[in-house]
Amino acid sequence: MRPSARLLPLALLATACGGGPVKTDAHGVPSDTPVRLTPPAQSVFLRASFDADPSPYLGRFLPDGLAGEATDENQAAATRCSRYVKTEVVPASGSFDETLNSALGVSASLGFEQLPSGPGGAVEAAYGKGSALRVRYTLTAKMRAIVTDPDAFDQCCRAAPDQCSNRFLGEMLRGTGEVFQYAGNEAGAKAGGRNPLAGVEGGLEFKQGAAWKRVTRFEDVYFAFRTQAARLAAPAADAGGDCGWANAVPRSLDGEYFVGVSTPAASEAQARDLAARNAQVQAVRYLGEQVSASTKTKSHALQGYLEDEALVQTAAAGVTRRVRAEKWCPAERIDTPEGAHFTSKVLVFFPNAEIDAATRDAAAAIRAKLQAEGRLKPEDARALDEAGRAP
């Protein structure tokens, strides 16, 4: 964090129209003119509530388009992509006197007094209501957000853009210090000119041409946060009009998409059926991979059978109701010497929530086929029954 830039007084050498000369002090500084205050530190915000453990907030995403005067840690939300963020605490040191961003609502909790309108109202609005505050502090530690798996984090944001935004809470600052409210021009305050907070209890502090009223003090707590850019990637573009999904398969955190493609068929209806079956076969093979990764017993029960193409087709028929079609491409006509043929493409979705039920359905379908063909061995029956049991 950088030390604050200097607060420079702004001398306006002008006369009021029809109202005589502008009042100045002994040095020629207009006593009723506010100073030009330093812009707040970029991406650093005063917290709405100071505490000793802000770890639950780190990794939360801030809504896109959220204005600075509305930004505090309570506006951020944890999403499913936040699980790839962990925290670490590192020692820090240094004394700083900076202008920080602050939500307008924070000023109310700190006891700020709203400044009246008047000359320099734009500056007073920013520094009087709380969208920028002067903070003098000694830094003792930082708590930082660390993305544990950048690839998984990026994949999460690709699969579900609504679970990410452009910024998340990336760092918390801990220390001891004071928060000040801008109270007008130093020259004007000392000369008895316009002083919006004149007479307030505790008096004023003067710094580089400005008058400041201390409104709170904090002791060894996390008092501010820094936002961090999220590693976002745009979702895959539609690669071909209404059927772009056939070349850029969508992704979801809630399951898997598959594109079924038919072989040439004698009718559009038959082509659609073949496309749906092709997608279901893909879902069954995916099911075998998921089962293999989760349970060795079920893996043994299903994997061997899924090497038999006929049994794969049987299992695909068994999970038909678990795999739903979402989009279809218009059937394409192919003219051949034997007559017109048609091909079709379908986008299907296999929800994660259906994996256990689909496993039972696939095992039951395979068991029934083997039994009907008279080749169901006792060990096959036991293994398929085991695969079909709920976890």
LOZABA-537801 format. One record per residue (C-alpha): residue number from 1; x, y, z; residue in three letters. Coordinates in pm, whole numbers, padded with zeros to 5 digits. Example, Ala and Ser with C-alpha at 12.3 -4.5 7.8 and 13.67 -1.06 7.14 Angstrom:
! residues 2
1:01230:-00450:00780:ala
2:01367:-00106:00714:ser
This chain:
! residues 391
1:00000:00000:00000:met
2:00137:00337:-00098:arg
3:00167:00636:00139:pro
4:-00098:00898:00067:ser
5:-00035:01177:-00176:ala
6:-00024:01530:-00041:arg
7:-00345:01723:00022:leu
8:-00298:02042:-00180:leu
9:-00496:02365:-00107:pro
10:-00671:02518:-00404:leu
11:-00656:02901:-00421:ala
12:-00927:03044:-00633:leu
13:-00844:03407:-00719:leu
14:-01183:03538:-00818:ala
15:-01453:03775:-00711:thr
16:-01815:03692:-00648:ala
17:-02039:03833:-00916:cys
18:-02203:04144:-00773:gly
19:-02105:04041:-00420:gly
20:-01768:04206:-00366:gly
21:-01428:04040:-00318:pro
22:-01394:03681:-00193:val
23:-01294:03665:00175:lys
24:-00928:03555:00215:thr
25:-00694:03493:00505:asp
26:-00364:03672:00577:ala
27:-00193:03458:00310:his
28:-00448:03531:00040:gly
29:-00615:03190:00065:val
30:-00996:03208:00023:pro
31:-01125:03113:00366:ser
32:-01454:02972:00235:asp
33:-01297:02757:-00040:thr
34:-01256:02382:00021:pro
35:-00922:02219:-00045:val
36:-00854:01978:-00332:arg
37:-00843:01645:-00155:leu
38:-00647:01339:-00258:thr
39:-00845:01075:-00453:pro
40:-00899:00757:-00249:pro
41:-00659:00465:-00277:ala
42:-00763:00243:-00568:gln
43:-00961:-00071:-00481:ser
44:-00919:-00022:-00102:val
45:-01235:00022:00106:phe
46:-01308:00085:00471:leu
47:-01505:-00205:00616:arg
48:-01861:-00173:00741:ala
49:-01769:-00366:01054:ser
50:-01422:-00407:01208:phe
51:-01333:-00746:01359:asp
52:-01050:-00991:01426:ala
53:-01148:-01265:01177:asp
54:-01276:-01160:00834:pro
55:-01187:-01492:00667:ser
56:-01552:-01577:00579:pro
57:-01560:-01271:00352:tyr
58:-01249:-01340:00146:leu
59:-01322:-01492:-00193:gly
60:-01674:-01349:-00204:arg
61:-01774:-01183:-00530:phe
62:-01896:-00824:-00560:leu
63:-02180:-00751:-00805:pro
64:-02065:-00601:-01135:asp
65:-02151:-00234:-01166:gly
66:-02163:-00176:-00789:leu
67:-02078:00191:-00726:ala
68:-01792:00278:-00492:gly
69:-02020:00461:-00251:glu
70:-02227:00141:-00218:ala
71:-01934:-00101:-00180:thr
72:-01875:-00275:00150:asp
73:-01800:-00636:00240:glu
74:-02167:-00710:00308:asn
75:-02250:-00655:-00060:gln
76:-02025:-00948:-00159:ala
77:-02160:-01302:-00189:ala
78:-01997:-01644:-00164:ala
79:-02069:-01857:-00471:thr
80:-01988:-02211:-00577:arg
81:-01665:-02083:-00732:cys
82:-01554:-01932:-00398:ser
83:-01458:-02279:-00276:arg
84:-01135:-02254:-00476:tyr
85:-01018:-01966:-00256:val
86:-00838:-02013:00077:lys
87:-00689:-01754:00311:thr
88:-00347:-01689:00457:glu
89:-00225:-01432:00708:val
90:00108:-01256:00656:val
91:00284:-01002:00881:pro
92:00283:-00641:00762:ala
93:00415:-00311:00893:ser
94:00425:00059:00821:gly
95:00243:00376:00917:ser
96:00010:00539:00664:phe
97:-00216:00840:00632:asp
98:-00446:00775:00336:glu
99:-00779:00852:00183:thr
100:-00983:00530:00150:leu
101:-01308:00449:-00027:asn
102:-01605:00394:00197:ser
103:-01969:00306:00143:ala
104:-02212:00584:00229:leu
105:-02380:00352:00476:gly
106:-02058:00307:00672:val
107:-02059:00672:00775:ser
108:-02384:00629:00966:ala
109:-02241:00346:01176:ser
110:-01932:00557:01250:leu
111:-02132:00860:01358:gly
112:-02055:01097:01070:phe
113:-02236:01429:01045:glu
114:-02365:01521:00703:gln
115:-02215:01842:00570:leu
116:-02449:02111:00439:pro
117:-02450:02203:00073:ser
118:-02264:02511:-00045:gly
119:-01943:02612:-00225:pro
120:-01734:02303:-00285:gly
121:-02035:02083:-00227:gly
122:-01903:01810:-00456:ala
123:-01595:01764:-00240:val
124:-01796:01791:00078:glu
125:-02046:01536:-00048:ala
126:-01771:01284:-00112:ala
127:-01578:01344:00208:tyr
128:-01864:01442:00435:gly
129:-02107:01159:00365:lys
130:-01853:00884:00367:gly
131:-01764:00785:00011:ser
132:-01401:00880:00084:ala
133:-01249:00904:00430:leu
134:-00909:00989:00572:arg
135:-00760:00701:00769:val
136:-00436:00721:00970:arg
137:-00312:00380:01077:tyr
138:-00026:00147:01160:thr
139:-00043:-00178:00966:leu
140:00024:-00506:01152:thr
141:-00101:-00787:00923:ala
142:-00275:-00877:00599:lys
143:-00514:-01163:00536:met
144:-00505:-01262:00169:arg
145:-00721:-01470:-00060:ala
146:-00525:-01736:-00249:ile
147:-00678:-01920:-00546:val
148:-00581:-02280:-00471:thr
149:-00652:-02425:-00816:asp
150:-00646:-02158:-01089:pro
151:-00754:-02404:-01359:asp
152:-01053:-02527:-01160:ala
153:-01140:-02170:-01064:phe
154:-01130:-02065:-01429:asp
155:-01332:-02370:-01534:gln
156:-01591:-02290:-01266:cys
157:-01633:-01938:-01399:cys
158:-01653:-02067:-01757:arg
159:-01916:-02324:-01669:ala
160:-02129:-02087:-01461:ala
161:-02062:-01718:-01540:pro
162:-02340:-01623:-01298:asp
163:-02123:-01763:-01017:gln
164:-01844:-01512:-01084:cys
165:-01814:-01138:-01133:ser
166:-01528:-00907:-01223:asn
167:-01414:-00855:-00862:arg
168:-01392:-01045:-00538:phe
169:-01266:-00960:-00189:leu
170:-00895:-01035:-00212:gly
171:-00725:-00888:00095:glu
172:-00802:-00762:00446:met
173:-00585:-00508:00631:leu
174:-00525:-00524:01006:arg
175:-00393:-00248:01225:gly
176:-00455:00031:01474:thr
177:-00559:00381:01378:gly
178:-00815:00659:01344:glu
179:-01080:00764:01092:val
180:-01139:01132:01013:phe
181:-01420:01326:00849:gln
182:-01339:01621:00625:tyr
183:-01449:01944:00796:ala
184:-01363:02211:00542:gly
185:-01079:02452:00465:asn
186:-00810:02496:00730:glu
187:-00776:02871:00662:ala
188:-01149:02922:00683:gly
189:-01175:02724:01009:ala
190:-00891:02917:01175:lys
191:-01020:03252:01050:ala
192:-01371:03184:01171:gly
193:-01508:03136:00820:gly
194:-01752:02870:00707:arg
195:-01679:02559:00912:asn
196:-01954:02298:00884:pro
197:-01841:02111:01194:leu
198:-01723:02408:01400:ala
199:-01785:02362:01768:gly
200:-01815:01983:01756:val
201:-01692:01799:02060:glu
202:-01326:01706:02037:gly
203:-01225:01989:01808:gly
204:-01048:01964:01473:leu
205:-00714:01849:01338:glu
206:-00545:02038:01055:phe
207:-00344:01868:00783:lys
208:-00210:02017:00461:gln
209:-00476:02282:00417:gly
210:-00777:02084:00539:ala
211:-00961:02062:00870:ala
212:-01048:01713:00995:trp
213:-01277:01581:01266:lys
214:-01185:01245:01420:arg
215:-01491:01021:01435:val
216:-01357:00686:01550:thr
217:-01049:00497:01662:arg
218:-00979:00128:01612:phe
219:-00736:-00106:01788:glu
220:-00571:-00412:01629:asp
221:-00859:-00519:01402:val
222:-00918:-00581:01031:tyr
223:-01051:-00242:00925:phe
224:-01025:-00234:00543:ala
225:-01036:-00462:00240:phe
226:-00889:-00460:-00108:arg
227:-01076:-00591:-00411:thr
228:-00906:-00820:-00662:gln
229:-00979:-00892:-01027:ala
230:-01128:-01236:-01086:ala
231:-00975:-01464:-01352:arg
232:-01278:-01472:-01574:leu
233:-01309:-01628:-01919:ala
234:-01598:-01554:-02150:ala
235:-01832:-01845:-02218:pro
236:-01781:-02026:-02546:ala
237:-01924:-01835:-02839:ala
238:-02207:-01975:-03043:asp
239:-02017:-02134:-03327:ala
240:-02297:-02162:-03576:gly
241:-02631:-01994:-03530:gly
242:-02900:-02191:-03350:asp
243:-02689:-02509:-03350:cys
244:-02365:-02354:-03227:gly
245:-02384:-02583:-02923:trp
246:-02301:-02878:-03150:ala
247:-01948:-02741:-03194:asn
248:-01911:-02567:-02856:ala
249:-02077:-02796:-02600:val
250:-02213:-02601:-02301:pro
251:-02078:-02665:-01953:arg
252:-02257:-02673:-01621:ser
253:-02174:-02725:-01255:leu
254:-02494:-02926:-01218:asp
255:-02417:-03200:-01469:gly
256:-02286:-03280:-01815:glu
257:-02405:-03192:-02163:tyr
258:-02369:-03433:-02455:phe
259:-02431:-03387:-02826:val
260:-02592:-03684:-02993:gly
261:-02534:-03726:-03368:val
262:-02729:-03975:-03578:ser
263:-02614:-04187:-03865:thr
264:-02809:-04134:-04191:pro
265:-03165:-04259:-04148:ala
266:-03460:-04311:-04377:ala
267:-03677:-04054:-04197:ser
268:-03641:-03747:-03978:glu
269:-03811:-03927:-03687:ala
270:-03569:-04216:-03709:gln
271:-03275:-03975:-03728:ala
272:-03394:-03806:-03410:arg
273:-03422:-04140:-03232:asp
274:-03071:-04236:-03337:leu
275:-02931:-03901:-03223:ala
276:-03098:-03939:-02885:ala
277:-02963:-04292:-02844:arg
278:-02612:-04176:-02937:asn
279:-02628:-03911:-02663:ala
280:-02760:-04165:-02412:gln
281:-02471:-04401:-02490:val
282:-02229:-04116:-02420:gln
283:-02407:-04053:-02090:ala
284:-02376:-04419:-01992:val
285:-02002:-04421:-02064:arg
286:-01971:-04102:-01856:tyr
287:-02171:-04274:-01583:leu
288:-01923:-04560:-01584:gly
289:-01636:-04313:-01541:glu
290:-01809:-04139:-01250:gln
291:-01892:-04465:-01077:val
292:-01536:-04587:-01130:ser
293:-01399:-04274:-00964:ala
294:-01631:-04301:-00663:ser
295:-01675:-04668:-00565:thr
296:-01449:-04960:-00647:lys
297:-01723:-05220:-00596:thr
298:-01960:-05048:-00835:lys
299:-01673:-04992:-01073:ser
300:-01608:-05364:-01089:his
301:-01978:-05430:-01130:ala
302:-02038:-05197:-01421:leu
303:-01710:-05136:-01597:gln
304:-01671:-05487:-01732:gly
305:-02024:-05491:-01869:tyr
306:-01979:-05151:-02033:leu
307:-01706:-05299:-02251:glu
308:-01978:-05499:-02424:asp
309:-02141:-05276:-02688:glu
310:-02471:-05462:-02671:ala
311:-02488:-05411:-02293:leu
312:-02398:-05043:-02335:val
313:-02700:-05007:-02564:gln
314:-02912:-05186:-02304:thr
315:-02788:-04957:-02027:ala
316:-02855:-04654:-02248:ala
317:-03216:-04761:-02287:ala
318:-03234:-04802:-01910:gly
319:-03129:-04442:-01836:val
320:-03348:-04277:-02102:thr
321:-03568:-04099:-01848:arg
322:-03263:-03965:-01662:arg
323:-03112:-03791:-01966:val
324:-03326:-03508:-02100:arg
325:-03313:-03357:-02448:ala
326:-03282:-02977:-02445:glu
327:-03223:-02865:-02804:lys
328:-03247:-03012:-03152:trp
329:-03090:-02909:-03480:cys
330:-03315:-02918:-03787:pro
331:-03270:-03251:-03965:ala
332:-03030:-03238:-04259:glu
333:-03133:-03406:-04582:arg
334:-02882:-03615:-04777:ile
335:-02977:-03722:-05128:asp
336:-02833:-04062:-05224:thr
337:-02889:-04308:-05510:pro
338:-03109:-04506:-05270:glu
339:-03319:-04197:-05194:gly
340:-03330:-03923:-04933:ala
341:-03169:-03982:-04594:his
342:-03165:-03762:-04288:phe
343:-02925:-03685:-04002:thr
344:-03003:-03510:-03677:ser
345:-02825:-03364:-03373:lys
346:-02953:-03327:-03019:val
347:-02820:-03160:-02704:leu
348:-02895:-03358:-02389:val
349:-02825:-03288:-02022:phe
350:-02733:-03551:-01762:phe
351:-02781:-03398:-01411:pro
352:-02535:-03489:-01137:asn
353:-02835:-03543:-00910:ala
354:-02943:-03836:-01130:glu
355:-02614:-04029:-01124:ile
356:-02714:-04264:-00840:asp
357:-03058:-04332:-00986:ala
358:-02911:-04379:-01333:ala
359:-02660:-04627:-01192:thr
360:-02945:-04833:-01048:arg
361:-03139:-04816:-01375:asp
362:-02838:-04919:-01585:ala
363:-02752:-05210:-01353:ala
364:-03115:-05329:-01354:ala
365:-03136:-05312:-01734:ala
366:-02813:-05511:-01778:ile
367:-02924:-05770:-01519:arg
368:-03260:-05814:-01692:ala
369:-03096:-05863:-02034:lys
370:-02847:-06122:-01906:leu
371:-03123:-06306:-01725:gln
372:-03349:-06304:-02032:ala
373:-03065:-06447:-02241:glu
374:-02995:-06719:-01984:gly
375:-02639:-06599:-01911:arg
376:-02682:-06432:-01571:leu
377:-02423:-06595:-01347:lys
378:-02455:-06581:-00965:pro
379:-02151:-06357:-00941:glu
380:-02302:-06126:-01205:asp
381:-02626:-06107:-01011:ala
382:-02443:-06019:-00688:arg
383:-02227:-05757:-00855:ala
384:-02514:-05591:-01042:leu
385:-02732:-05595:-00731:asp
386:-02450:-05426:-00542:glu
387:-02413:-05165:-00815:ala
388:-02784:-05099:-00804:gly
389:-02802:-05034:-00431:arg
390:-02832:-04675:-00312:ala
391:-02506:-04535:-00170:pro
